[in-house]
Amino acid sequence: MGLCLGKSAAVQEPAVAEDNSVADGAAAGCGDGPPVKAPRTPKQPKFSFYLPSPLQPSSYKGSPANSSAASTPARGGFKRPFPPPSPAKHIRALLARRHGSVKPNEASIPEGGELDLGLDKSFGYSRHFAAKYDLGREVGRGHFGFTCAAKCKKGELKGEDVAVKVLPKAKMTTAIAIEDVRREVRILSSLAGHINLVQFYDAFEDEENVYVVMELCKGGELLDRILARGGKYSEGDAKVIIHQILSVASFCHLQGVVHRDLKPENFLFMSKDENSALKVIDFGLSDFVKPDDRLNDIVGSAYYVAPEVLHRSYGTEADMWSIGVIAYILLCGSRPFWARTESGIFRAVLKAEPSFDEIPWPTLSAEAKDFVRRLLNKDYRKRMTAAQALCHPWIRGTQEVKINLDMIIYRLMRAYISSSSLRKSALRVILLLLQRH
């Protein structure tokens, strides 16, 4: 079990994939560059039953799904078993092709837009960034850019501090990388009005960079608060944090957005105040998803990635798994799935069960343990949605909780509309009987 006892251990975690974005524009402190996506592939339609990985077994022999946590290779005449193949090997190859960093002899099938020649890097954003903002100190740096504090010189935000994510166009060497930037701005601009969501102000561009302007969060990462408390929160304090995370996740999911990289490093406090609001940041890996669609990009951070992401067939349920991991860490200070290698982490996520026997779990409430178990259910069909999690007794017990509409209601309504006349009549009769009782 990996203890959250030092920032280096918690921050420098293996990533399933690395983002094309940078430390988010709202970040007030530096951190390791966020993870980047593997190549996007066509979305899969969602059926009422579980879809296995869309790849043929022969095409992902290195996948942790093909290994057993309890088995090791035959020893034969060797004193040690052969090391298992890395399930992350094919992910790194896909990432290299995605960002145009493959050597000529390493890729046999080129992906569209891999050369910088002929790429349209005009986004249609305003080109008057320098006239409106003064860039200040750098507050974060990632693989594909950096984040600075800035001062607004005119307009509604005149005199206010903001955060500006600077994305150099020179690093946008593929059509996919360019589309990633467009999608992040589109998602940020479509999500507004939630207290736990970083506020997006505007996007600009010039010949060299894209500038994404957002509110500046000065309270530091959730991860830093966890470490400052000795690695864990009390149940009461953990509820306050989890409630805010669930509230914004429910809001995003209702808008058809899945974040895909929820982790303590991607939540910032607005101020240093102990009761400061928590904001989710870094939508560089996020995507739109319809209720009936399944995504198959392998994205996220290794310790927080859901099992179905490794099987390349997932939806908003993947975010709920990540929230379960965060809740586990908040309550006990340890990661539920830990290993020294990416392969080991992936196997643990797919095969192992989180431990609730070690200290402090025996001293925590049954409701807290039930809440985490329901989020860390490997069957995404049985995992709680964000709205359902907000209704859980552990969350609702001590406070008034505002419940957003849940996407599951949409699915039920759609199922009813497509039902036969006989089924609709039977459901109406059942509804009348329930109303009488």
C-alpha positions as CSV (number, residue, x, y, z in Angstrom):
1,M,0.0,0.0,0.0
2,G,1.6,3.3,-1.1
3,L,1.5,5.8,1.7
4,C,0.9,9.5,0.9
5,L,3.7,10.6,3.1
6,G,5.7,12.8,0.8
7,K,4.8,15.0,-2.2
8,S,7.3,13.4,-4.4
9,A,5.8,10.0,-3.9
10,A,2.3,11.3,-4.5
11,V,3.0,13.7,-7.4
12,Q,5.5,11.8,-9.4
13,E,3.2,8.9,-10.1
14,P,3.3,7.0,-13.3
15,A,0.7,8.3,-15.8
16,V,-1.4,6.2,-18.1
17,A,-1.0,8.9,-20.7
18,E,0.2,12.5,-20.7
19,D,-1.9,15.5,-21.6
20,N,-1.1,17.9,-24.4
21,S,-2.0,20.8,-22.0
22,V,0.1,22.2,-19.1
23,A,-0.3,22.7,-15.4
24,D,-3.7,24.3,-15.5
25,G,-4.2,28.0,-15.9
26,A,-5.8,28.2,-12.5
27,A,-2.8,26.6,-10.8
28,A,-1.2,28.7,-8.2
29,G,1.7,26.4,-7.7
30,C,4.0,24.2,-9.9
31,G,3.5,20.5,-10.3
32,D,4.5,17.8,-12.6
33,G,3.1,18.1,-16.1
34,P,-0.3,16.5,-16.4
35,P,-0.7,13.3,-18.3
36,V,-1.4,13.2,-22.0
37,K,-4.0,11.3,-24.1
38,A,-3.4,8.4,-26.2
39,P,-4.7,8.7,-29.8
40,R,-8.4,9.2,-30.1
41,T,-10.4,6.4,-31.8
42,P,-14.0,6.3,-32.9
43,K,-16.5,6.2,-30.0
44,Q,-18.3,2.9,-29.5
45,P,-22.1,2.7,-29.0
46,K,-23.3,1.8,-25.6
47,F,-25.4,-1.3,-25.1
48,S,-27.2,-2.6,-22.1
49,F,-24.6,-5.2,-21.5
50,Y,-20.9,-4.7,-20.7
51,L,-18.6,-4.3,-23.8
52,P,-15.2,-6.0,-23.6
53,S,-12.2,-4.2,-25.0
54,P,-12.7,-3.4,-28.7
55,L,-9.3,-4.7,-29.5
56,Q,-8.6,-8.3,-30.4
57,P,-6.6,-10.2,-27.8
58,S,-3.7,-10.5,-30.1
59,S,-3.4,-6.8,-30.4
60,Y,-2.9,-6.1,-26.7
61,K,-0.9,-9.0,-25.5
62,G,0.8,-6.7,-23.1
63,S,-2.5,-5.6,-21.5
64,P,-2.8,-6.2,-17.8
65,A,-6.2,-7.7,-18.5
66,N,-4.4,-10.8,-19.9
67,S,-2.3,-11.3,-16.8
68,S,-3.2,-12.7,-13.4
69,A,-2.3,-11.2,-10.1
70,A,-1.9,-14.6,-8.6
71,S,0.1,-16.3,-11.4
72,T,3.7,-16.0,-12.5
73,P,5.5,-17.4,-15.6
74,A,6.7,-21.0,-15.4
75,R,10.1,-21.1,-13.7
76,G,11.6,-24.0,-15.8
77,G,15.3,-24.1,-15.2
78,F,15.5,-20.5,-14.2
79,K,15.9,-19.3,-10.6
80,R,13.6,-16.3,-11.2
81,P,10.4,-16.0,-13.2
82,F,10.5,-13.9,-16.4
83,P,9.5,-10.3,-15.8
84,P,5.9,-9.7,-17.1
85,P,5.6,-7.5,-20.2
86,S,4.7,-3.9,-19.6
87,P,1.1,-3.2,-20.4
88,A,2.1,0.5,-20.9
89,K,4.4,-0.3,-23.8
90,H,1.7,0.1,-26.5
91,I,0.4,3.3,-24.8
92,R,3.8,5.0,-25.1
93,A,4.0,4.0,-28.8
94,L,0.5,5.5,-29.4
95,L,1.5,8.7,-27.6
96,A,4.7,9.0,-29.7
97,R,2.7,8.8,-32.9
98,R,0.0,11.2,-31.6
99,H,2.5,14.0,-31.0
100,G,4.7,13.4,-34.0
101,S,7.7,12.2,-32.1
102,V,8.1,8.8,-33.7
103,K,11.4,8.1,-35.5
104,P,11.0,7.1,-39.2
105,N,11.9,3.5,-38.4
106,E,9.6,3.2,-35.5
107,A,6.2,3.7,-37.1
108,S,4.9,1.6,-40.0
109,I,1.4,3.2,-40.2
110,P,1.5,7.0,-39.9
111,E,-1.4,8.7,-38.2
112,G,-3.2,11.6,-39.9
113,G,-1.5,15.0,-39.5
114,E,1.8,13.8,-38.0
115,L,3.9,16.3,-39.8
116,D,3.8,20.0,-39.1
117,L,3.6,20.8,-42.8
118,G,0.2,22.2,-43.9
119,L,-1.4,22.2,-40.5
120,D,-3.9,24.9,-39.9
121,K,-3.0,26.5,-36.5
122,S,-5.4,29.4,-36.7
123,F,-8.0,28.9,-34.0
124,G,-10.2,32.0,-34.7
125,Y,-9.5,33.4,-31.2
126,S,-9.0,37.1,-30.6
127,R,-5.4,38.4,-31.3
128,H,-5.4,41.2,-28.8
129,F,-4.1,39.4,-25.7
130,A,-1.1,41.8,-25.2
131,A,-3.5,44.8,-25.3
132,K,-5.6,43.4,-22.5
133,Y,-3.3,41.5,-20.2
134,D,0.2,41.8,-18.7
135,L,1.9,38.5,-18.1
136,G,3.5,38.0,-14.7
137,R,5.5,35.3,-13.0
138,E,5.3,31.7,-14.1
139,V,3.3,29.5,-11.7
140,G,3.3,26.2,-13.5
141,R,5.0,24.3,-16.3
142,G,4.0,21.2,-18.2
143,H,5.1,19.2,-21.2
144,F,3.5,21.3,-23.8
145,G,3.4,24.8,-22.2
146,F,3.4,26.8,-19.0
147,T,1.0,28.8,-16.8
148,C,1.5,32.4,-15.7
149,A,-0.2,34.8,-13.4
150,A,-1.4,37.9,-15.2
151,K,-3.0,41.3,-14.6
152,C,-6.0,42.5,-16.6
153,K,-5.5,46.0,-18.0
154,K,-9.0,46.8,-19.2
155,G,-12.5,45.5,-19.4
156,E,-14.7,43.9,-16.7
157,L,-11.7,42.3,-15.0
158,K,-9.6,45.4,-15.0
159,G,-7.0,45.3,-12.1
160,E,-7.8,41.7,-11.3
161,D,-5.3,38.8,-11.2
162,V,-5.9,35.9,-13.6
163,A,-4.2,32.8,-14.7
164,V,-3.1,32.3,-18.3
165,K,-2.2,29.0,-19.8
166,V,0.3,29.5,-22.6
167,L,0.3,26.8,-25.3
168,P,3.1,27.3,-27.9
169,K,1.9,26.5,-31.4
170,A,5.4,25.1,-32.3
171,K,4.6,22.1,-30.1
172,M,1.3,21.4,-31.8
173,T,2.8,19.1,-34.4
174,T,-0.2,17.0,-35.2
175,A,-3.8,17.6,-36.2
176,I,-4.9,15.7,-33.0
177,A,-2.8,18.0,-30.8
178,I,-4.5,21.0,-32.4
179,E,-8.0,19.5,-31.9
180,D,-7.1,18.8,-28.2
181,V,-6.6,22.5,-27.7
182,R,-9.8,23.4,-29.5
183,R,-11.8,20.9,-27.4
184,E,-10.4,22.0,-24.1
185,V,-11.4,25.6,-24.8
186,R,-14.8,24.5,-26.0
187,I,-15.4,22.5,-22.8
188,L,-14.2,25.3,-20.6
189,S,-16.5,27.8,-22.3
190,S,-19.5,25.4,-22.2
191,L,-19.2,24.8,-18.4
192,A,-20.1,27.8,-16.3
193,G,-22.0,28.6,-13.2
194,H,-20.8,26.1,-10.7
195,I,-18.9,27.3,-7.6
196,N,-16.5,24.3,-7.7
197,L,-15.5,24.8,-11.3
198,V,-12.6,27.0,-12.3
199,Q,-14.0,30.0,-14.2
200,F,-13.0,30.4,-17.8
201,Y,-12.7,34.0,-19.1
202,D,-11.4,34.0,-22.7
203,A,-9.1,32.5,-25.2
204,F,-6.6,34.4,-27.4
205,E,-3.9,33.6,-29.9
206,D,-1.1,35.1,-31.9
207,E,1.4,33.7,-34.3
208,E,3.3,31.8,-31.6
209,N,0.9,30.9,-28.8
210,V,-2.6,30.2,-27.7
211,Y,-3.6,31.9,-24.4
212,V,-6.3,30.4,-22.2
213,V,-7.4,32.9,-19.5
214,M,-9.0,31.6,-16.3
215,E,-9.4,32.6,-12.7
216,L,-6.4,32.4,-10.5
217,C,-6.6,30.0,-7.5
218,K,-4.2,31.0,-4.7
219,G,-4.9,28.4,-2.1
220,G,-2.8,25.6,-3.4
221,E,-3.6,21.9,-4.3
222,L,-5.8,19.5,-2.4
223,L,-2.7,17.3,-2.3
224,D,-0.8,19.9,-0.3
225,R,-3.6,20.1,2.2
226,I,-3.6,16.3,2.6
227,L,0.1,16.3,3.2
228,A,-0.1,19.2,5.7
229,R,-2.6,17.1,7.7
230,G,-0.2,14.2,8.0
231,G,-1.6,12.3,5.0
232,K,-5.3,12.1,5.8
233,Y,-8.5,13.9,6.8
234,S,-11.0,13.2,9.6
235,E,-14.3,11.8,8.4
236,G,-16.1,15.1,8.9
237,D,-13.5,17.1,7.0
238,A,-13.3,14.4,4.2
239,K,-17.1,14.7,3.7
240,V,-16.8,18.4,3.0
241,I,-14.2,17.8,0.4
242,I,-15.9,14.8,-1.2
243,H,-19.2,16.6,-1.3
244,Q,-17.7,19.5,-3.4
245,I,-16.0,17.0,-5.7
246,L,-19.2,15.1,-6.2
247,S,-21.2,18.2,-6.8
248,V,-19.0,19.5,-9.6
249,A,-18.7,16.0,-11.1
250,S,-22.5,15.7,-11.2
251,F,-22.7,19.1,-12.9
252,C,-20.1,18.2,-15.6
253,H,-21.7,14.7,-16.2
254,L,-25.1,16.3,-16.7
255,Q,-23.6,18.6,-19.3
256,G,-22.1,15.5,-21.1
257,V,-18.5,16.1,-20.0
258,V,-16.2,13.5,-18.5
259,H,-13.1,14.9,-16.9
260,R,-10.9,11.8,-17.1
261,D,-8.1,13.0,-14.9
262,L,-9.6,13.6,-11.4
263,K,-6.9,13.5,-8.7
264,P,-5.8,15.6,-5.7
265,E,-3.4,17.6,-7.9
266,N,-6.2,18.8,-10.1
267,F,-8.2,20.4,-7.3
268,L,-7.2,23.8,-6.1
269,F,-8.4,26.0,-3.2
270,M,-9.4,29.6,-4.0
271,S,-7.5,30.9,-1.0
272,K,-5.4,29.8,1.9
273,D,-8.5,30.0,4.2
274,E,-9.4,26.6,5.8
275,N,-13.0,26.9,4.5
276,S,-12.0,28.0,1.0
277,A,-14.0,26.6,-1.9
278,L,-12.4,23.8,-3.9
279,K,-12.1,24.2,-7.7
280,V,-11.6,21.4,-10.3
281,I,-9.0,22.4,-12.9
282,D,-7.2,21.0,-16.0
283,F,-9.7,19.9,-18.6
284,G,-7.0,19.0,-21.1
285,L,-8.0,15.4,-21.0
286,S,-11.7,16.0,-20.8
287,D,-14.1,15.0,-23.6
288,F,-17.8,15.2,-24.4
289,V,-19.7,11.9,-24.2
290,K,-23.3,11.1,-25.0
291,P,-25.2,8.8,-22.6
292,D,-25.2,6.0,-25.2
293,D,-21.6,6.3,-26.2
294,R,-18.4,4.7,-24.9
295,L,-15.0,6.3,-25.1
296,N,-11.9,4.2,-25.8
297,D,-9.0,6.6,-25.4
298,I,-6.5,5.4,-22.7
299,V,-6.1,8.6,-20.6
300,G,-5.6,9.6,-17.0
301,S,-3.1,8.9,-14.2
302,A,-2.2,5.4,-13.3
303,Y,-3.2,5.4,-9.6
304,Y,-6.6,6.9,-10.4
305,V,-7.5,5.1,-13.7
306,A,-10.6,3.0,-13.8
307,P,-10.6,-0.7,-14.9
308,E,-12.8,0.0,-17.9
309,V,-10.4,2.7,-19.2
310,L,-7.8,0.0,-19.5
311,H,-10.3,-2.1,-21.4
312,R,-10.9,0.9,-23.6
313,S,-14.7,1.1,-23.1
314,Y,-15.9,3.7,-20.6
315,G,-18.1,6.7,-19.9
316,T,-18.6,9.1,-17.0
317,E,-18.4,6.1,-14.6
318,A,-14.6,6.4,-14.9
319,D,-14.7,9.7,-13.1
320,M,-16.6,8.1,-10.2
321,W,-13.8,5.5,-9.8
322,S,-11.3,8.3,-9.5
323,I,-13.4,10.0,-6.9
324,G,-13.4,6.7,-5.0
325,V,-9.6,6.6,-5.0
326,I,-9.5,10.2,-3.8
327,A,-12.0,9.4,-1.0
328,Y,-9.9,6.3,0.0
329,I,-6.7,8.5,0.2
330,L,-8.5,11.3,2.2
331,L,-9.7,8.8,4.8
332,C,-6.6,6.7,5.3
333,G,-3.7,8.4,3.7
334,S,-2.8,5.4,1.5
335,R,-3.6,4.6,-2.2
336,P,-6.0,1.7,-2.7
337,F,-3.9,0.3,-5.5
338,W,-0.2,0.5,-5.5
339,A,2.9,-1.0,-7.2
340,R,6.4,0.0,-8.2
341,T,5.7,-0.1,-11.9
342,E,3.0,0.9,-14.3
343,S,2.3,-2.7,-15.1
344,G,1.9,-3.5,-11.4
345,I,-0.5,-0.6,-10.9
346,F,-2.6,-1.7,-13.8
347,R,-2.8,-5.3,-12.6
348,A,-3.8,-4.1,-9.1
349,V,-6.5,-1.9,-10.6
350,L,-7.9,-4.8,-12.6
351,K,-7.4,-7.7,-10.2
352,A,-6.8,-6.5,-6.6
353,E,-9.4,-5.4,-4.0
354,P,-8.8,-2.3,-1.8
355,S,-8.0,-3.2,1.8
356,F,-10.3,-2.0,4.6
357,D,-8.6,-4.0,7.3
358,E,-5.6,-1.8,8.1
359,I,-5.6,1.2,10.4
360,P,-7.5,3.5,10.4
361,W,-10.3,1.7,8.6
362,P,-11.5,-0.4,11.6
363,T,-12.1,2.8,13.5
364,L,-14.1,4.5,10.7
365,S,-17.8,4.3,10.3
366,A,-19.6,1.6,8.3
367,E,-21.1,4.3,6.1
368,A,-17.7,5.6,5.1
369,K,-16.5,2.2,4.1
370,D,-19.7,1.4,2.2
371,F,-19.4,4.7,0.4
372,V,-15.8,4.0,-0.8
373,R,-16.6,0.4,-1.7
374,R,-19.5,1.5,-3.9
375,L,-17.3,3.9,-5.8
376,L,-14.5,1.3,-6.2
377,N,-16.7,-1.4,-7.7
378,K,-14.9,-2.8,-10.7
379,D,-18.2,-3.3,-12.5
380,Y,-19.0,0.2,-13.7
381,R,-22.7,-0.8,-14.0
382,K,-22.9,-1.2,-10.2
383,R,-20.8,1.9,-9.4
384,M,-22.7,4.9,-8.0
385,T,-23.2,7.9,-10.2
386,A,-22.3,11.3,-8.8
387,A,-26.0,12.1,-8.0
388,Q,-26.4,8.7,-6.3
389,A,-23.2,9.3,-4.3
390,L,-24.6,12.6,-3.1
391,C,-27.6,10.7,-1.8
392,H,-25.5,8.2,0.1
393,P,-26.1,8.2,3.9
394,W,-22.5,9.1,4.6
395,I,-22.7,12.3,2.6
396,R,-26.4,13.3,3.3
397,G,-26.3,12.4,7.0
398,T,-25.2,15.8,8.4
399,Q,-25.9,18.4,5.8
400,E,-28.5,19.6,3.3
401,V,-27.4,18.3,-0.1
402,K,-28.6,19.8,-3.4
403,I,-29.0,16.9,-5.9
404,N,-28.5,17.6,-9.6
405,L,-30.5,15.7,-12.2
406,D,-28.8,12.5,-13.0
407,M,-28.0,11.2,-16.5
408,I,-29.5,7.9,-15.4
409,I,-32.9,9.6,-15.6
410,Y,-32.3,10.4,-19.2
411,R,-31.5,6.7,-19.9
412,L,-34.6,5.5,-18.1
413,M,-36.8,8.0,-20.0
414,R,-35.2,6.9,-23.3
415,A,-35.8,3.3,-22.4
416,Y,-39.5,4.0,-21.6
417,I,-40.0,5.9,-24.9
418,S,-38.6,3.0,-26.9
419,S,-40.7,0.4,-24.9
420,S,-43.6,-1.5,-26.4
421,S,-47.2,-0.4,-25.8
422,L,-47.7,-3.4,-23.4
423,R,-44.6,-2.5,-21.3
424,K,-45.7,1.1,-21.1
425,S,-49.2,0.1,-20.0
426,A,-47.7,-2.2,-17.3
427,L,-45.4,0.6,-16.0
428,R,-48.4,3.0,-15.8
429,V,-50.3,0.5,-13.7
430,I,-47.3,0.0,-11.4
431,L,-47.0,3.7,-11.0
432,L,-50.7,4.1,-10.1
433,L,-50.3,1.3,-7.5
434,L,-47.2,3.0,-6.0
435,Q,-49.0,6.3,-5.7
436,R,-51.9,4.7,-3.9
437,H,-49.6,3.2,-1.3
